[in-house]
Amino acid sequence: MEPVVVSFAVFFAFVVSSTGSLKLLFANRHSVYALHTGKNQTAPTVVLTGLEDVTAFDFLYEEQFVYWTDIAQEKLRGSPLNGTAGPVDVVSIGVVSPDGLACDWVTKKLYWVDSETNRIEVCNLNGTIRKVVVWEDLDQPRALALDPRNGYMYWTDWGETAKIERVGMDGREGSRKVLIKSDIFWPNGLALDYDENRMFWTDARLCYIHSADLDGSNRRALVENSLPHPFAITVFGDAIYWTDWHLRAIQTCDKSSGQNMRTLVNQLNLPMDIHVMEAKRQDRVVTACNEDNGGCSHLCLLSPVPPFFSCHCPTGILLQQDNRTCDHGPNEMLLLARRKDIRMISLDTVDHTDVILDIRNVRHAVALDYDPIDRMVYWTDDELHVIRRAKLDGSGSVVVVGTEVHNPDGVAVDWVARNLYWTDAGTDRIEVSRLNGSSRRVIIGDGLQEPRAIVLDPTAGLMFWTDWGTDTRIESSNLDGSNRTVLVNTSIGWPNGLAIDRVQRKLYWADAKLDRIEYIDLDGSNRRVLISENVPHIFGFTLMGDFVYWTDWQRRAVESVHKTNPKLHTVIVDQLPDVMGLTAVNVSFCEGENACSKSNGDCSHLCLYRASGDAICACPFGMELLRSDNRTCVVPDALIVYSTRSDVHAFSLESPERDDVISLLPTRSVADIEYSISDGRLYWIDTGRKVIAQAFLNGSSEQVVISTGLESPQSLAIDHLAQNLYWTDVDTGRIEMARVSGLFRRVVVWKDIKPRALALNPNRGYMFWSNVLNMPRIERATLDGGSRQVIIRGLSQVFSLAIDTVNDRLFWTNSDRSRIESCDLDGLDRRDVVVGFNQPMGLMAFQEHIYWTERHSHEIHRAHALTGTNHSLVASSPEFPLALTAFHTAFDSGSY
């Protein structure tokens, strides 16, 4: 890609002199200066300023262009010297500590060393076609110098074994050689003398400048014991020039004898790199790369052996058999989530370099997967609480799922049915959506504690996941969540990773607590340990071909082992902190089909395949399948919403067997719930947090409405006409009200009261409540608390009230007497409606029916509101259902 121009304060004051004086360029942290030496030497003039942290730089004389490394910004940058344009970013990704840089003025390439990644890399001058040329046996590479005439590059290494090395500029195997390895400690600076075929270097610890022939022979001591802290060095003509940190100066001496040492300028602020900028330093050299790029499709790099060049590909991409043309991209690779970035490790090439993908706004990537059809990577972000996707070149980056995502620890792509699955340890659920995030649905919402890793076998219709909860286990199910089966629940600690061997029909997992990798058949049988040594803390986990791959937090590495032979254990990348999720990709693999692969199985929304060989159509939350075709999702006429202690559920009256879970975190305990048709929101009492909160029907945009002054809130009701919210509080002995926004709060009833259940009839202007102070009773007042009166006495435990606004009747649950009663709005015509049910609790009147929950059976029932006839079981819940409310598409005030 072309460099991006970045706005910067830049001043140009460099003028090429015609008086024969020498021109030096040198840098401190924030500026690059020009110094004209000779009889008419003047003070340094500014070339570039406003820079962050320049360490190394080099130039192209013919183009009058300077390139530099910026340690603070972790970039390579460049700028013309004629003031025609400002600085540009050349390389801004995957650069950590670029301590050395050199320009190949012959083939127009940029080389640099990185002492953090321990690599030497090359790219075009605009940053494109980047390749790692040296990656092995580098410890702390520092200075870099090129000899394009002979095809060599030279560098110093500050590591545990300090040395100076050289290799062909193409990194050719067999051309690498250690030149200097004795009497060397901190080799800071390096310069090549093209006239004498010698190299010069500075040692900041041993305080010397030495020289040697370019093959390392004929070493000489030039300056010793008189240099406090020499840093960079350059050579031209008969002299060498260097910067000294301690002296804050630029010094020079004769390059052969070390005599005539003098200071050219001092009182500098931490002088760094230095170069002589003369045309003779970059003589024209004709090479095979100068004509048609040497016939290379990508990089033409100089070499010290015939034919003195070789063709090369971007990092991770293979060169084809013609030795000229590069493949379109890597065929087999690992995609790695590393908290702040996403990386690609090609398995096609031997270097296994981790390349940072140009994907922005990654805050805390955890899990990732790949879609081989659209060639997009999907990842979860635990800080942004989203699931995102992007192309491998960084384009098309979008949020796929951006609401009600809390701790998404696992993600998996169904590339056949084009669906996305993920686990959420915050909501304790497994959900599915289309790959674009639409048609979202909870697949498994019960019985999960800390779901983490998830993998799919789309062609077999199977899903597997791990659960880190107190009952740690590995489970499987069909892709629709049916036929749920526990595969492993013994001798298991922290099952972080899962991987499927689809060929051998095995399931592998990594246990970060027991420090081992195990595998079983897909039905849970034939459990075996693969490896149990040197795997201290596995996190990411994947499988491709014959090898299992994983990330290890403690070893800070990506490693592999043969899937049946633990002796074939290899470290692929090390010294890499913050490694997270990992997925193996074969870009040519997109096999598999099932009943969902063609026309989405004729489903309007979700097509979910099952191991039995059939596919079912499914709907997102708030929709249901038409019974006439079981393929088309429509918005139901009515939804019943009910709360348990830990969740809020919803089901359609047309399809009560389908129970969707609404995510209302961080809710701790839902005591009562109401739906407001005017703003489409649910309102509920959270007794755990002692707040009243609201959210949309799908659980999104949750916010607290009432956050203070609540002790034991019990019941909630909404005046749909005035948009007011009412609630009771047993401990404060009050009925209060506020706008649905939470504003204009006030107490409406407070004397001689211990209110529990509450119901409103806005059409008549009444509110009703059960008062459990002394003798339990039901009272009535106007909506402002006036005209208060008792209308029903002789009660026991009244947990819920409901009003039939069509027939003007009041209903209540009399739990101790196992019945539901009703009366008119004045307390007259009291009668039993339903008798004989064990502890009816939650209650709701909707259309011509009443609905109630039962404490012990965990069931929801209904019957005709006036007669109690036509009783039926509506739904069952795994937990005790507490409160009920309803949503109807045709609802208007007074319809229920």
PyMOL commands that set and color helices and strands:
alter all, ss='L'
color gray80, all
select helices_A, chain A and resi 279-282+288-290+292-295+599-602+815-817
alter helices_A, ss='H'
color red, helices_A
select strands_A, chain A and resi 4-5+23-27+32-36+45-48+54-60+65-70+75-80+88-91+100-104+109-114+119-124+131-134+141-147+152-157+163-168+177-180+187-193+198-203+208-213+220-224+230-236+239-244+249-254+262-265+274-276+299-302+309-312+332-338+341-346+354-356+365-371+376-381+386-391+398-401+410-414+419-424+429-434+441-444+451-457+462-467+473-478+485-488+495-501+506-511+516-521+528-531+538-544+547-552+557-562+569-573+582-586+606-609+615-618+624-625+633-634+638-643+648-652+660-662+670-676+681-686+691-696+703-706+713-719+724-729+734-739+746-749+755-761+766-771+777-782+789-792+798-804+809-814+819-824+831-835+840-846+849-854+859-864+872-876+884-888
alter strands_A, ss='S'
color yellow, strands_A
deselect
rebuild
show_as cartoon
